[in-house]
Amino acid sequence: MSQTANKSISDKIATLDQAVEWFYGDDFTLDQAVKKYQSATKLAQEIEQDLSELKNQVEVLADFAK
């Protein structure tokens, strides 16, 4: 299970933003970039899945409210 599995979507997005900002910083190295890119890609996929699940929950609630 991912370290970010229990984080909120907002927390995950903030973590992803920090990862992206790292690429623009002075500490950029190619060796670290590969690892950071892979980690950021996985986090983006988690966010996408979380948003999809949230969308499904909203749709169920909307259908229930009709």
Predicted model as a PDB file, atoms N, CA, C, CB and O in Angstrom, pLDDT in the B-factor column:
MODEL        1                                                                  
ATOM      1  N   MET A   1       0.837  -1.178   0.000  1.00 49.00           N  
ATOM      2  CA  MET A   1       0.000   0.000   0.000  1.00 49.00           C  
ATOM      3  C   MET A   1       0.884   1.244   0.000  1.00 49.00           C  
ATOM      4  CB  MET A   1      -0.953  -0.004   1.214  1.00 49.00           C  
ATOM      5  O   MET A   1       1.934   1.265   0.641  1.00 49.00           O  
ATOM      6  N   SER A   2       0.468   2.251  -0.701  1.00 55.00           N  
ATOM      7  CA  SER A   2       1.226   3.482  -0.848  1.00 55.00           C  
ATOM      8  C   SER A   2       1.250   4.287   0.445  1.00 55.00           C  
ATOM      9  CB  SER A   2       0.647   4.320  -1.968  1.00 55.00           C  
ATOM     10  O   SER A   2       0.336   4.194   1.264  1.00 55.00           O  
ATOM     11  N   GLN A   3       2.305   5.076   0.618  1.00 62.00           N  
ATOM     12  CA  GLN A   3       2.397   5.944   1.779  1.00 62.00           C  
ATOM     13  C   GLN A   3       1.334   7.033   1.732  1.00 62.00           C  
ATOM     14  CB  GLN A   3       3.783   6.564   1.869  1.00 62.00           C  
ATOM     15  O   GLN A   3       0.991   7.604   2.768  1.00 62.00           O  
ATOM     16  N   THR A   4       0.813   7.326   0.560  1.00 68.00           N  
ATOM     17  CA  THR A   4      -0.172   8.389   0.406  1.00 68.00           C  
ATOM     18  C   THR A   4      -1.599   7.872   0.412  1.00 68.00           C  
ATOM     19  CB  THR A   4       0.084   9.142  -0.865  1.00 68.00           C  
ATOM     20  O   THR A   4      -2.532   8.655   0.230  1.00 68.00           O  
ATOM     21  N   ALA A   5      -1.794   6.582   0.614  1.00 66.00           N  
ATOM     22  CA  ALA A   5      -3.122   5.979   0.524  1.00 66.00           C  
ATOM     23  C   ALA A   5      -4.123   6.608   1.485  1.00 66.00           C  
ATOM     24  CB  ALA A   5      -3.031   4.499   0.793  1.00 66.00           C  
ATOM     25  O   ALA A   5      -5.300   6.727   1.145  1.00 66.00           O  
ATOM     26  N   ASN A   6      -3.692   7.011   2.663  1.00 77.00           N  
ATOM     27  CA  ASN A   6      -4.606   7.570   3.658  1.00 77.00           C  
ATOM     28  C   ASN A   6      -4.665   9.091   3.628  1.00 77.00           C  
ATOM     29  CB  ASN A   6      -4.201   7.116   5.030  1.00 77.00           C  
ATOM     30  O   ASN A   6      -5.368   9.693   4.439  1.00 77.00           O  
ATOM     31  N   LYS A   7      -3.948   9.718   2.720  1.00 89.00           N  
ATOM     32  CA  LYS A   7      -3.971  11.173   2.611  1.00 89.00           C  
ATOM     33  C   LYS A   7      -5.198  11.614   1.833  1.00 89.00           C  
ATOM     34  CB  LYS A   7      -2.689  11.694   1.936  1.00 89.00           C  
ATOM     35  O   LYS A   7      -5.734  10.871   1.011  1.00 89.00           O  
ATOM     36  N   SER A   8      -5.631  12.830   2.107  1.00 93.00           N  
ATOM     37  CA  SER A   8      -6.754  13.390   1.360  1.00 93.00           C  
ATOM     38  C   SER A   8      -6.293  13.753  -0.053  1.00 93.00           C  
ATOM     39  CB  SER A   8      -7.339  14.637   2.087  1.00 93.00           C  
ATOM     40  O   SER A   8      -5.097  13.843  -0.331  1.00 93.00           O  
ATOM     41  N   ILE A   9      -7.253  13.955  -0.919  1.00 94.00           N  
ATOM     42  CA  ILE A   9      -6.927  14.354  -2.287  1.00 94.00           C  
ATOM     43  C   ILE A   9      -6.153  15.669  -2.275  1.00 94.00           C  
ATOM     44  CB  ILE A   9      -8.211  14.489  -3.141  1.00 94.00           C  
ATOM     45  O   ILE A   9      -5.189  15.829  -3.024  1.00 94.00           O  
ATOM     46  N   SER A  10      -6.565  16.602  -1.436  1.00 95.00           N  
ATOM     47  CA  SER A  10      -5.880  17.898  -1.343  1.00 95.00           C  
ATOM     48  C   SER A  10      -4.424  17.728  -0.910  1.00 95.00           C  
ATOM     49  CB  SER A  10      -6.614  18.820  -0.357  1.00 95.00           C  
ATOM     50  O   SER A  10      -3.528  18.382  -1.444  1.00 95.00           O  
ATOM     51  N   ASP A  11      -4.200  16.846   0.060  1.00 96.00           N  
ATOM     52  CA  ASP A  11      -2.830  16.590   0.519  1.00 96.00           C  
ATOM     53  C   ASP A  11      -1.992  15.975  -0.601  1.00 96.00           C  
ATOM     54  CB  ASP A  11      -2.837  15.657   1.752  1.00 96.00           C  
ATOM     55  O   ASP A  11      -0.829  16.335  -0.783  1.00 96.00           O  
ATOM     56  N   LYS A  12      -2.584  15.052  -1.344  1.00 96.00           N  
ATOM     57  CA  LYS A  12      -1.869  14.410  -2.444  1.00 96.00           C  
ATOM     58  C   LYS A  12      -1.521  15.425  -3.531  1.00 96.00           C  
ATOM     59  CB  LYS A  12      -2.709  13.268  -3.033  1.00 96.00           C  
ATOM     60  O   LYS A  12      -0.424  15.391  -4.089  1.00 96.00           O  
ATOM     61  N   ILE A  13      -2.451  16.319  -3.826  1.00 96.00           N  
ATOM     62  CA  ILE A  13      -2.194  17.337  -4.842  1.00 96.00           C  
ATOM     63  C   ILE A  13      -1.082  18.270  -4.374  1.00 96.00           C  
ATOM     64  CB  ILE A  13      -3.478  18.140  -5.151  1.00 96.00           C  
ATOM     65  O   ILE A  13      -0.227  18.658  -5.169  1.00 96.00           O  
ATOM     66  N   ALA A  14      -1.085  18.629  -3.103  1.00 96.00           N  
ATOM     67  CA  ALA A  14      -0.022  19.478  -2.559  1.00 96.00           C  
ATOM     68  C   ALA A  14       1.328  18.772  -2.656  1.00 96.00           C  
ATOM     69  CB  ALA A  14      -0.324  19.855  -1.093  1.00 96.00           C  
ATOM     70  O   ALA A  14       2.331  19.397  -3.002  1.00 96.00           O  
ATOM     71  N   THR A  15       1.360  17.484  -2.355  1.00 96.00           N  
ATOM     72  CA  THR A  15       2.600  16.705  -2.465  1.00 96.00           C  
ATOM     73  C   THR A  15       3.069  16.649  -3.918  1.00 96.00           C  
ATOM     74  CB  THR A  15       2.394  15.274  -1.914  1.00 96.00           C  
ATOM     75  O   THR A  15       4.261  16.776  -4.198  1.00 96.00           O  
ATOM     76  N   LEU A  16       2.129  16.459  -4.834  1.00 95.00           N  
ATOM     77  CA  LEU A  16       2.467  16.426  -6.258  1.00 95.00           C  
ATOM     78  C   LEU A  16       2.997  17.783  -6.714  1.00 95.00           C  
ATOM     79  CB  LEU A  16       1.238  16.023  -7.099  1.00 95.00           C  
ATOM     80  O   LEU A  16       3.958  17.846  -7.481  1.00 95.00           O  
ATOM     81  N   ASP A  17       2.383  18.862  -6.251  1.00 96.00           N  
ATOM     82  CA  ASP A  17       2.863  20.212  -6.591  1.00 96.00           C  
ATOM     83  C   ASP A  17       4.304  20.416  -6.126  1.00 96.00           C  
ATOM     84  CB  ASP A  17       1.951  21.283  -5.961  1.00 96.00           C  
ATOM     85  O   ASP A  17       5.119  20.996  -6.844  1.00 96.00           O  
ATOM     86  N   GLN A  18       4.610  19.937  -4.921  1.00 95.00           N  
ATOM     87  CA  GLN A  18       5.972  20.053  -4.397  1.00 95.00           C  
ATOM     88  C   GLN A  18       6.949  19.269  -5.261  1.00 95.00           C  
ATOM     89  CB  GLN A  18       6.035  19.560  -2.942  1.00 95.00           C  
ATOM     90  O   GLN A  18       8.062  19.723  -5.527  1.00 95.00           O  
ATOM     91  N   ALA A  19       6.526  18.093  -5.695  1.00 93.00           N  
ATOM     92  CA  ALA A  19       7.391  17.270  -6.539  1.00 93.00           C  
ATOM     93  C   ALA A  19       7.662  17.965  -7.868  1.00 93.00           C  
ATOM     94  CB  ALA A  19       6.756  15.891  -6.781  1.00 93.00           C  
ATOM     95  O   ALA A  19       8.792  17.953  -8.357  1.00 93.00           O  
ATOM     96  N   VAL A  20       6.645  18.561  -8.443  1.00 93.00           N  
ATOM     97  CA  VAL A  20       6.807  19.266  -9.718  1.00 93.00           C  
ATOM     98  C   VAL A  20       7.730  20.469  -9.538  1.00 93.00           C  
ATOM     99  CB  VAL A  20       5.433  19.719 -10.275  1.00 93.00           C  
ATOM    100  O   VAL A  20       8.593  20.720 -10.380  1.00 93.00           O  
ATOM    101  N   GLU A  21       7.555  21.205  -8.455  1.00 94.00           N  
ATOM    102  CA  GLU A  21       8.401  22.373  -8.188  1.00 94.00           C  
ATOM    103  C   GLU A  21       9.873  21.985  -8.061  1.00 94.00           C  
ATOM    104  CB  GLU A  21       7.939  23.078  -6.912  1.00 94.00           C  
ATOM    105  O   GLU A  21      10.756  22.761  -8.427  1.00 94.00           O  
ATOM    106  N   TRP A  22      10.133  20.793  -7.546  1.00 93.00           N  
ATOM    107  CA  TRP A  22      11.516  20.331  -7.393  1.00 93.00           C  
ATOM    108  C   TRP A  22      12.245  20.353  -8.734  1.00 93.00           C  
ATOM    109  CB  TRP A  22      11.549  18.912  -6.794  1.00 93.00           C  
ATOM    110  O   TRP A  22      13.434  20.667  -8.787  1.00 93.00           O  
ATOM    111  N   PHE A  23      11.542  20.022  -9.813  1.00 92.00           N  
ATOM    112  CA  PHE A  23      12.162  19.981 -11.137  1.00 92.00           C  
ATOM    113  C   PHE A  23      12.635  21.363 -11.584  1.00 92.00           C  
ATOM    114  CB  PHE A  23      11.180  19.415 -12.157  1.00 92.00           C  
ATOM    115  O   PHE A  23      13.515  21.465 -12.440  1.00 92.00           O  
ATOM    116  N   TYR A  24      12.072  22.408 -11.026  1.00 92.00           N  
ATOM    117  CA  TYR A  24      12.463  23.780 -11.389  1.00 92.00           C  
ATOM    118  C   TYR A  24      13.508  24.346 -10.444  1.00 92.00           C  
ATOM    119  CB  TYR A  24      11.245  24.689 -11.401  1.00 92.00           C  
ATOM    120  O   TYR A  24      13.997  25.455 -10.657  1.00 92.00           O  
ATOM    121  N   GLY A  25      13.855  23.604  -9.406  1.00 91.00           N  
ATOM    122  CA  GLY A  25      14.777  24.089  -8.390  1.00 91.00           C  
ATOM    123  C   GLY A  25      16.236  23.877  -8.757  1.00 91.00           C  
ATOM    124  O   GLY A  25      16.562  23.284  -9.786  1.00 91.00           O  
ATOM    125  N   ASP A  26      17.080  24.365  -7.910  1.00 89.00           N  
ATOM    126  CA  ASP A  26      18.533  24.274  -8.108  1.00 89.00           C  
ATOM    127  C   ASP A  26      19.087  22.905  -7.727  1.00 89.00           C  
ATOM    128  CB  ASP A  26      19.236  25.349  -7.297  1.00 89.00           C  
ATOM    129  O   ASP A  26      20.218  22.583  -8.091  1.00 89.00           O  
ATOM    130  N   ASP A  27      18.326  22.099  -7.008  1.00 87.00           N  
ATOM    131  CA  ASP A  27      18.792  20.790  -6.545  1.00 87.00           C  
ATOM    132  C   ASP A  27      18.584  19.689  -7.574  1.00 87.00           C  
ATOM    133  CB  ASP A  27      18.087  20.419  -5.268  1.00 87.00           C  
ATOM    134  O   ASP A  27      18.838  18.520  -7.285  1.00 87.00           O  
ATOM    135  N   PHE A  28      18.133  20.040  -8.753  1.00 83.00           N  
ATOM    136  CA  PHE A  28      17.819  19.066  -9.799  1.00 83.00           C  
ATOM    137  C   PHE A  28      19.061  18.278 -10.203  1.00 83.00           C  
ATOM    138  CB  PHE A  28      17.220  19.771 -11.024  1.00 83.00           C  
ATOM    139  O   PHE A  28      20.097  18.852 -10.540  1.00 83.00           O  
ATOM    140  N   THR A  29      18.937  16.943 -10.164  1.00 90.00           N  
ATOM    141  CA  THR A  29      19.959  16.061 -10.717  1.00 90.00           C  
ATOM    142  C   THR A  29      19.246  14.997 -11.541  1.00 90.00           C  
ATOM    143  CB  THR A  29      20.845  15.414  -9.586  1.00 90.00           C  
ATOM    144  O   THR A  29      18.122  14.605 -11.226  1.00 90.00           O  
ATOM    145  N   LEU A  30      19.892  14.546 -12.572  1.00 90.00           N  
ATOM    146  CA  LEU A  30      19.265  13.576 -13.465  1.00 90.00           C  
ATOM    147  C   LEU A  30      18.947  12.267 -12.745  1.00 90.00           C  
ATOM    148  CB  LEU A  30      20.169  13.304 -14.659  1.00 90.00           C  
ATOM    149  O   LEU A  30      17.886  11.681 -12.964  1.00 90.00           O  
ATOM    150  N   ASP A  31      19.849  11.810 -11.896  1.00 89.00           N  
ATOM    151  CA  ASP A  31      19.619  10.558 -11.168  1.00 89.00           C  
ATOM    152  C   ASP A  31      18.379  10.654 -10.275  1.00 89.00           C  
ATOM    153  CB  ASP A  31      20.852  10.202 -10.319  1.00 89.00           C  
ATOM    154  O   ASP A  31      17.569   9.728 -10.231  1.00 89.00           O  
ATOM    155  N   GLN A  32      18.238  11.755  -9.578  1.00 93.00           N  
ATOM    156  CA  GLN A  32      17.071  11.934  -8.723  1.00 93.00           C  
ATOM    157  C   GLN A  32      15.820  12.183  -9.554  1.00 93.00           C  
ATOM    158  CB  GLN A  32      17.296  13.089  -7.750  1.00 93.00           C  
ATOM    159  O   GLN A  32      14.720  11.810  -9.145  1.00 93.00           O  
ATOM    160  N   ALA A  33      15.976  12.800 -10.699  1.00 94.00           N  
ATOM    161  CA  ALA A  33      14.827  13.148 -11.535  1.00 94.00           C  
ATOM    162  C   ALA A  33      14.035  11.917 -11.946  1.00 94.00           C  
ATOM    163  CB  ALA A  33      15.287  13.901 -12.772  1.00 94.00           C  
ATOM    164  O   ALA A  33      12.804  11.956 -11.963  1.00 94.00           O  
ATOM    165  N   VAL A  34      14.704  10.844 -12.272  1.00 93.00           N  
ATOM    166  CA  VAL A  34      14.013   9.618 -12.673  1.00 93.00           C  
ATOM    167  C   VAL A  34      13.143   9.108 -11.535  1.00 93.00           C  
ATOM    168  CB  VAL A  34      15.023   8.535 -13.101  1.00 93.00           C  
ATOM    169  O   VAL A  34      11.977   8.770 -11.741  1.00 93.00           O  
ATOM    170  N   LYS A  35      13.705   9.053 -10.342  1.00 93.00           N  
ATOM    171  CA  LYS A  35      12.952   8.577  -9.182  1.00 93.00           C  
ATOM    172  C   LYS A  35      11.800   9.519  -8.855  1.00 93.00           C  
ATOM    173  CB  LYS A  35      13.875   8.433  -7.968  1.00 93.00           C  
ATOM    174  O   LYS A  35      10.686   9.070  -8.585  1.00 93.00           O  
ATOM    175  N   LYS A  36      12.063  10.813  -8.877  1.00 93.00           N  
ATOM    176  CA  LYS A  36      11.016  11.789  -8.585  1.00 93.00           C  
ATOM    177  C   LYS A  36       9.904  11.708  -9.624  1.00 93.00           C  
ATOM    178  CB  LYS A  36      11.601  13.210  -8.539  1.00 93.00           C  
ATOM    179  O   LYS A  36       8.726  11.797  -9.280  1.00 93.00           O  
ATOM    180  N   TYR A  37      10.269  11.539 -10.888  1.00 95.00           N  
ATOM    181  CA  TYR A  37       9.269  11.443 -11.952  1.00 95.00           C  
ATOM    182  C   TYR A  37       8.392  10.209 -11.750  1.00 95.00           C  
ATOM    183  CB  TYR A  37       9.952  11.393 -13.335  1.00 95.00           C  
ATOM    184  O   TYR A  37       7.169  10.291 -11.870  1.00 95.00           O  
ATOM    185  N   GLN A  38       9.002   9.079 -11.447  1.00 95.00           N  
ATOM    186  CA  GLN A  38       8.242   7.849 -11.223  1.00 95.00           C  
ATOM    187  C   GLN A  38       7.309   7.996 -10.031  1.00 95.00           C  
ATOM    188  CB  GLN A  38       9.188   6.663 -11.008  1.00 95.00           C  
ATOM    189  O   GLN A  38       6.157   7.566 -10.087  1.00 95.00           O  
ATOM    190  N   SER A  39       7.792   8.593  -8.967  1.00 95.00           N  
ATOM    191  CA  SER A  39       6.981   8.808  -7.778  1.00 95.00           C  
ATOM    192  C   SER A  39       5.820   9.759  -8.076  1.00 95.00           C  
ATOM    193  CB  SER A  39       7.844   9.362  -6.637  1.00 95.00           C  
ATOM    194  O   SER A  39       4.689   9.515  -7.657  1.00 95.00           O  
ATOM    195  N   ALA A  40       6.101  10.834  -8.796  1.00 96.00           N  
ATOM    196  CA  ALA A  40       5.062  11.808  -9.133  1.00 96.00           C  
ATOM    197  C   ALA A  40       4.016  11.193 -10.057  1.00 96.00           C  
ATOM    198  CB  ALA A  40       5.682  13.047  -9.791  1.00 96.00           C  
ATOM    199  O   ALA A  40       2.827  11.486  -9.932  1.00 96.00           O  
ATOM    200  N   THR A  41       4.453  10.345 -10.983  1.00 97.00           N  
ATOM    201  CA  THR A  41       3.516   9.682 -11.889  1.00 97.00           C  
ATOM    202  C   THR A  41       2.581   8.760 -11.117  1.00 97.00           C  
ATOM    203  CB  THR A  41       4.274   8.888 -12.963  1.00 97.00           C  
ATOM    204  O   THR A  41       1.377   8.730 -11.371  1.00 97.00           O  
ATOM    205  N   LYS A  42       3.136   8.016 -10.185  1.00 96.00           N  
ATOM    206  CA  LYS A  42       2.313   7.120  -9.361  1.00 96.00           C  
ATOM    207  C   LYS A  42       1.321   7.922  -8.522  1.00 96.00           C  
ATOM    208  CB  LYS A  42       3.206   6.252  -8.443  1.00 96.00           C  
ATOM    209  O   LYS A  42       0.159   7.539  -8.391  1.00 96.00           O  
ATOM    210  N   LEU A  43       1.781   9.026  -7.960  1.00 96.00           N  
ATOM    211  CA  LEU A  43       0.910   9.877  -7.161  1.00 96.00           C  
ATOM    212  C   LEU A  43      -0.207  10.473  -8.021  1.00 96.00           C  
ATOM    213  CB  LEU A  43       1.723  10.995  -6.493  1.00 96.00           C  
ATOM    214  O   LEU A  43      -1.354  10.540  -7.580  1.00 96.00           O  
ATOM    215  N   ALA A  44       0.111  10.899  -9.223  1.00 96.00           N  
ATOM    216  CA  ALA A  44      -0.902  11.439 -10.136  1.00 96.00           C  
ATOM    217  C   ALA A  44      -1.950  10.381 -10.460  1.00 96.00           C  
ATOM    218  CB  ALA A  44      -0.245  11.952 -11.433  1.00 96.00           C  
ATOM    219  O   ALA A  44      -3.137  10.693 -10.560  1.00 96.00           O  
ATOM    220  N   GLN A  45      -1.520   9.139 -10.625  1.00 97.00           N  
ATOM    221  CA  GLN A  45      -2.465   8.053 -10.888  1.00 97.00           C  
ATOM    222  C   GLN A  45      -3.366   7.810  -9.679  1.00 97.00           C  
ATOM    223  CB  GLN A  45      -1.711   6.764 -11.254  1.00 97.00           C  
ATOM    224  O   GLN A  45      -4.558   7.546  -9.837  1.00 97.00           O  
ATOM    225  N   GLU A  46      -2.805   7.899  -8.478  1.00 96.00           N  
ATOM    226  CA  GLU A  46      -3.609   7.747  -7.258  1.00 96.00           C  
ATOM    227  C   GLU A  46      -4.657   8.852  -7.173  1.00 96.00           C  
ATOM    228  CB  GLU A  46      -2.706   7.768  -6.000  1.00 96.00           C  
ATOM    229  O   GLU A  46      -5.812   8.600  -6.830  1.00 96.00           O  
ATOM    230  N   ILE A  47      -4.244  10.078  -7.487  1.00 96.00           N  
ATOM    231  CA  ILE A  47      -5.174  11.211  -7.451  1.00 96.00           C  
ATOM    232  C   ILE A  47      -6.290  10.994  -8.464  1.00 96.00           C  
ATOM    233  CB  ILE A  47      -4.434  12.544  -7.737  1.00 96.00           C  
ATOM    234  O   ILE A  47      -7.462  11.223  -8.166  1.00 96.00           O  
ATOM    235  N   GLU A  48      -5.924  10.557  -9.651  1.00 96.00           N  
ATOM    236  CA  GLU A  48      -6.924  10.298 -10.685  1.00 96.00           C  
ATOM    237  C   GLU A  48      -7.920   9.230 -10.223  1.00 96.00           C  
ATOM    238  CB  GLU A  48      -6.240   9.859 -11.995  1.00 96.00           C  
ATOM    239  O   GLU A  48      -9.124   9.374 -10.437  1.00 96.00           O  
ATOM    240  N   GLN A  49      -7.431   8.176  -9.599  1.00 96.00           N  
ATOM    241  CA  GLN A  49      -8.303   7.115  -9.094  1.00 96.00           C  
ATOM    242  C   GLN A  49      -9.198   7.646  -7.973  1.00 96.00           C  
ATOM    243  CB  GLN A  49      -7.466   5.921  -8.590  1.00 96.00           C  
ATOM    244  O   GLN A  49     -10.392   7.348  -7.937  1.00 96.00           O  
ATOM    245  N   ASP A  50      -8.626   8.426  -7.066  1.00 95.00           N  
ATOM    246  CA  ASP A  50      -9.422   9.009  -5.979  1.00 95.00           C  
ATOM    247  C   ASP A  50     -10.534   9.894  -6.532  1.00 95.00           C  
ATOM    248  CB  ASP A  50      -8.523   9.824  -5.030  1.00 95.00           C  
ATOM    249  O   ASP A  50     -11.671   9.836  -6.065  1.00 95.00           O  
ATOM    250  N   LEU A  51     -10.205  10.708  -7.525  1.00 95.00           N  
ATOM    251  CA  LEU A  51     -11.206  11.590  -8.115  1.00 95.00           C  
ATOM    252  C   LEU A  51     -12.293  10.794  -8.825  1.00 95.00           C  
ATOM    253  CB  LEU A  51     -10.548  12.561  -9.089  1.00 95.00           C  
ATOM    254  O   LEU A  51     -13.467  11.162  -8.778  1.00 95.00           O  
ATOM    255  N   SER A  52     -11.912   9.720  -9.474  1.00 95.00           N  
ATOM    256  CA  SER A  52     -12.884   8.863 -10.147  1.00 95.00           C  
ATOM    257  C   SER A  52     -13.837   8.238  -9.131  1.00 95.00           C  
ATOM    258  CB  SER A  52     -12.169   7.766 -10.957  1.00 95.00           C  
ATOM    259  O   SER A  52     -15.047   8.194  -9.351  1.00 95.00           O  
ATOM    260  N   GLU A  53     -13.288   7.758  -8.024  1.00 94.00           N  
ATOM    261  CA  GLU A  53     -14.117   7.170  -6.964  1.00 94.00           C  
ATOM    262  C   GLU A  53     -15.044   8.218  -6.361  1.00 94.00           C  
ATOM    263  CB  GLU A  53     -13.232   6.551  -5.863  1.00 94.00           C  
ATOM    264  O   GLU A  53     -16.210   7.939  -6.082  1.00 94.00           O  
ATOM    265  N   LEU A  54     -14.520   9.424  -6.163  1.00 93.00           N  
ATOM    266  CA  LEU A  54     -15.338  10.505  -5.624  1.00 93.00           C  
ATOM    267  C   LEU A  54     -16.461  10.866  -6.593  1.00 93.00           C  
ATOM    268  CB  LEU A  54     -14.471  11.738  -5.331  1.00 93.00           C  
ATOM    269  O   LEU A  54     -17.593  11.110  -6.173  1.00 93.00           O  
ATOM    270  N   LYS A  55     -16.153  10.899  -7.870  1.00 93.00           N  
ATOM    271  CA  LYS A  55     -17.168  11.177  -8.890  1.00 93.00           C  
ATOM    272  C   LYS A  55     -18.270  10.127  -8.838  1.00 93.00           C  
ATOM    273  CB  LYS A  55     -16.532  11.216 -10.298  1.00 93.00           C  
ATOM    274  O   LYS A  55     -19.454  10.458  -8.904  1.00 93.00           O  
ATOM    275  N   ASN A  56     -17.883   8.868  -8.720  1.00 92.00           N  
ATOM    276  CA  ASN A  56     -18.874   7.790  -8.630  1.00 92.00           C  
ATOM    277  C   ASN A  56     -19.759   7.955  -7.409  1.00 92.00           C  
ATOM    278  CB  ASN A  56     -18.182   6.430  -8.587  1.00 92.00           C  
ATOM    279  O   ASN A  56     -20.969   7.743  -7.488  1.00 92.00           O  
ATOM    280  N   GLN A  57     -19.173   8.331  -6.280  1.00 90.00           N  
ATOM    281  CA  GLN A  57     -19.959   8.541  -5.060  1.00 90.00           C  
ATOM    282  C   GLN A  57     -20.940   9.692  -5.248  1.00 90.00           C  
ATOM    283  CB  GLN A  57     -19.034   8.821  -3.857  1.00 90.00           C  
ATOM    284  O   GLN A  57     -22.088   9.600  -4.811  1.00 90.00           O  
ATOM    285  N   VAL A  58     -20.512  10.762  -5.884  1.00 91.00           N  
ATOM    286  CA  VAL A  58     -21.393  11.907  -6.122  1.00 91.00           C  
ATOM    287  C   VAL A  58     -22.532  11.511  -7.055  1.00 91.00           C  
ATOM    288  CB  VAL A  58     -20.600  13.092  -6.715  1.00 91.00           C  
ATOM    289  O   VAL A  58     -23.680  11.902  -6.846  1.00 91.00           O  
ATOM    290  N   GLU A  59     -22.209  10.737  -8.077  1.00 89.00           N  
ATOM    291  CA  GLU A  59     -23.252  10.300  -9.012  1.00 89.00           C  
ATOM    292  C   GLU A  59     -24.281   9.404  -8.305  1.00 89.00           C  
ATOM    293  CB  GLU A  59     -22.619   9.546 -10.207  1.00 89.00           C  
ATOM    294  O   GLU A  59     -25.479   9.520  -8.562  1.00 89.00           O  
ATOM    295  N   VAL A  60     -23.831   8.534  -7.438  1.00 88.00           N  
ATOM    296  CA  VAL A  60     -24.747   7.671  -6.682  1.00 88.00           C  
ATOM    297  C   VAL A  60     -25.640   8.525  -5.794  1.00 88.00           C  
ATOM    298  CB  VAL A  60     -23.962   6.639  -5.829  1.00 88.00           C  
ATOM    299  O   VAL A  60     -26.850   8.310  -5.732  1.00 88.00           O  
ATOM    300  N   LEU A  61     -25.045   9.487  -5.110  1.00 86.00           N  
ATOM    301  CA  LEU A  61     -25.837  10.362  -4.256  1.00 86.00           C  
ATOM    302  C   LEU A  61     -26.817  11.188  -5.054  1.00 86.00           C  
ATOM    303  CB  LEU A  61     -24.938  11.269  -3.458  1.00 86.00           C  
ATOM    304  O   LEU A  61     -27.946  11.406  -4.613  1.00 86.00           O  
ATOM    305  N   ALA A  62     -26.407  11.654  -6.226  1.00 86.00           N  
ATOM    306  CA  ALA A  62     -27.308  12.442  -7.075  1.00 86.00           C  
ATOM    307  C   ALA A  62     -28.470  11.594  -7.546  1.00 86.00           C  
ATOM    308  CB  ALA A  62     -26.556  13.021  -8.281  1.00 86.00           C  
ATOM    309  O   ALA A  62     -29.610  12.057  -7.573  1.00 86.00           O  
ATOM    310  N   ASP A  63     -28.193  10.362  -7.916  1.00 84.00           N  
ATOM    311  CA  ASP A  63     -29.262   9.450  -8.345  1.00 84.00           C  
ATOM    312  C   ASP A  63     -30.211   9.140  -7.183  1.00 84.00           C  
ATOM    313  CB  ASP A  63     -28.662   8.139  -8.908  1.00 84.00           C  
ATOM    314  O   ASP A  63     -31.425   9.055  -7.372  1.00 84.00           O  
ATOM    315  N   PHE A  64     -29.659   8.974  -5.998  1.00 83.00           N  
ATOM    316  CA  PHE A  64     -30.448   8.675  -4.812  1.00 83.00           C  
ATOM    317  C   PHE A  64     -31.363   9.844  -4.454  1.00 83.00           C  
ATOM    318  CB  PHE A  64     -29.533   8.340  -3.635  1.00 83.00           C  
ATOM    319  O   PHE A  64     -32.487   9.648  -3.993  1.00 83.00           O  
ATOM    320  N   ALA A  65     -30.862  11.066  -4.674  1.00 81.00           N  
ATOM    321  CA  ALA A  65     -31.622  12.267  -4.312  1.00 81.00           C  
ATOM    322  C   ALA A  65     -32.776  12.555  -5.272  1.00 81.00           C  
ATOM    323  CB  ALA A  65     -30.697  13.462  -4.268  1.00 81.00           C  
ATOM    324  O   ALA A  65     -33.642  13.371  -4.956  1.00 81.00           O  
ATOM    325  N   LYS A  66     -32.807  11.918  -6.413  1.00 76.00           N  
ATOM    326  CA  LYS A  66     -33.864  12.169  -7.397  1.00 76.00           C  
ATOM    327  C   LYS A  66     -35.185  11.621  -6.947  1.00 76.00           C  
ATOM    328  CB  LYS A  66     -33.501  11.575  -8.729  1.00 76.00           C  
ATOM    329  O   LYS A  66     -36.180  11.748  -7.660  1.00 76.00           O  
TER     330      LYS A  66                                                      
ENDMDL                                                                          
END                                                                             
